């Protein structure tokens, strides 16, 4: 009998007519639930959207990868004068960062390393005809394109043959191409990078963006590292006030690809302690996308707790509103309760009746809140472009919450209704 | 013993109902004993303050005696739990009230169905029986109406149909014509007469001698005691 729908159905109907009969009152009572449930869904959608974006950009870095990059150390005057020139025409040459040796050390001594991709990045002017933009020239090895997986839009990427031949070839990013060469066919064209001419052999899609620093940038030109060393050397010199300032950086970045995600964090520790032996000055840093991923998940959990608290408070307020109205309803329907008890309804049937009535009210509110909660993220995305993601679980959560609120806050009014003395209740006008 | 007598539907044995107000004990009922056999038509009379309402509450299983015993349809209510008492009311008693006491949100049909709903009668049979009962009291043409759309006499007819829903042992009417004009009162009392002729046990509580005239037997209550008992 407890599981028989016909036991409850008349009360569901009665609850619905009750909600309908007091439209204004029901609406005002439900508002708390509407906003409570609506905000839960909307905030979850915003949170999920943001974290999905963060996770996406972290995943783009590759969860098996460890990024080791050079960092310019704090200014050290003792070193800065190493090759000082005469008078006002000083040349300082700061030498720091990762070395070619570091690359081979990592590959040979750190356990679990699959391979490494060294890269050297220098900003240079690029020219094509009379067009001119600044590109980031990435001197690297062909395996770069295996580790930083980007769709190839045209042509091909660097090959070991290019590397061995120290060929003057480059792969550009889509964004760079568009800037440099408006609408022309780029493959097979020659562009000037710095003072040297390169043949464009391929175009890759740029997929940067998000709040995590990706190894690639929007406007990159990838050339074989061997070619770069032949043409550009290792030092870059800029004219600054009071002289010229040079930097000698062998490698800007080493992307270490580990054999599996299980060894990533141990590998990162090993790399760090190994590098510290050779770099007394802290001139490198290590980013582990997997750790970022874990951190992002932790952040999300914290966010969810805060969100849960806010939602909990608003639902508490909504629930109290519902309880208040149900208490009023119990008073209003005292005589009805008396009639039902006199006819022979057990106390438990009265409890069930009022619980269902409260649940109908809170579920109506929850349903309206669901609509609001779905509409808000859609509008946010439409008007501000912020990514939002409504997951199925948030809808079930909202449904469960509104049913829960109905039961929790309906219990007290229902028990009060059931405990009325039938004789007194019958006499109540 | 008393409960083995088949045709004795109601039996009161020294029923007392004492209230404590402050440090004073009010003896609303003080040792009431009588019995009513099956198929009887009784009027319970008495001026206000005589203990008539208290007796009605006890007879209606809404209240329990503080002393003595009350057997309704062979079962003693004195030791019953609240649930058992509720079930007892549901199965053995049909109430007709002065102000009808229909549930305003429910239609005529739903009001008549209500006792069967609580008894667990399946929906189809519930509907069928409710329609038959409505026909029996002459309300078959108003099944979908709400109580507010009916006249007083019509409402009381619906209330009578509802009281018959679970085929109770006793029909207990509390001033059934108190809110009706004299012409309608006559119609309702005729309805009771018909039910009596069909073999129902009926107890009407009233202070109006005209109404008490319809009954075949009479009990007069005064100061918490039986003043006269006329079978």
Boltz contact constraints between the chains, C-beta under 6 A:
constraints:
  - contact:
      token1: [A, 6]
      token2: [B, 123]
      max_distance: 6.0
  - contact:
      token1: [A, 17]
      token2: [B, 105]
      max_distance: 6.0
  - contact:
      token1: [A, 336]
      token2: [B, 103]
      max_distance: 6.0
  - contact:
      token1: [A, 339]
      token2: [B, 101]
      max_distance: 6.0
  - contact:
      token1: [A, 342]
      token2: [B, 95]
      max_distance: 6.0
  - contact:
      token1: [A, 343]
      token2: [B, 115]
      max_distance: 6.0
  - contact:
      token1: [A, 344]
      token2: [B, 86]
      max_distance: 6.0
  - contact:
      token1: [A, 344]
      token2: [B, 89]
      max_distance: 6.0
  - contact:
      token1: [A, 344]
      token2: [B, 90]
      max_distance: 6.0
  - contact:
      token1: [A, 344]
      token2: [B, 118]
      max_distance: 6.0
  - contact:
      token1: [A, 345]
      token2: [B, 118]
      max_distance: 6.0
  - contact:
      token1: [A, 346]
      token2: [B, 83]
      max_distance: 6.0
  - contact:
      token1: [A, 346]
      token2: [B, 86]
      max_distance: 6.0
  - contact:
      token1: [A, 422]
      token2: [B, 62]
      max_distance: 6.0
  - contact:
      token1: [A, 423]
      token2: [B, 57]
      max_distance: 6.0
  - contact:
      token1: [A, 423]
      token2: [B, 62]
      max_distance: 6.0
